[in-house]
Amino acid sequence: MLKKLNEFELKEFKERYISNLQEDVAEVNCLDMFGLKSYLVNGHYLLIDYNGKIETTDLQFV
């Protein structure tokens, strides 16, 4: 399911992942499929949580 995080979910996201991000978080979309969560941050920064292992990619430079 793809959805935009609401204020409460965005606050939780920032608390959990903010140390992995180098910029301000304005908007986050979450794709949750088969237990794998992928987040699109500010429309170009992809963060994937593999059961606690975090992978990040800046799609702006791909």
Sequence and secondary structure as in RCSB ss.txt:
>XXXX:A:sequence
MLKKLNEFELKEFKERYISNLQEDVAEVNCLDMFGLKSYLVNGHYLLIDYNGKIETTDLQFV
>XXXX:A:secstr
 EEE  HHHHHHHHHHHGGG SS    EEEEEETTEEEEEETTTEEEEEETTEEEEEEGGG 
